[in-house]
């Protein structure tokens, strides 16, 4: 796995964690921010052929 792929997957994992935390805390604004970030990261992964595991987030 190259550095780009590893970094992208790590960012996705961190964003999913931040999203879960925001949901648990009831922070609706932060939930929206994290969802947007996650969408962007997943789109970037798809554009570069990086397979992202399916998450329940």
Steps between C-alpha positions, in 0.01 A plus 500: 500500500643837404514805728210674324268202551607447858455868583161518334373191681630639830321831440177314423532296819567812709207684342267206568615506863443876523155455345406237756619726781301796362187285478550369854537858628193618310698763307289529184723763340814291545315194368429690178862616475633147550251352252617750239863416568426129481319542168798693360748239619296211360466683167876555491556132575265396218672734254834334580377142508544463875254249641345612825340248731130544563434666831183532698563873530 
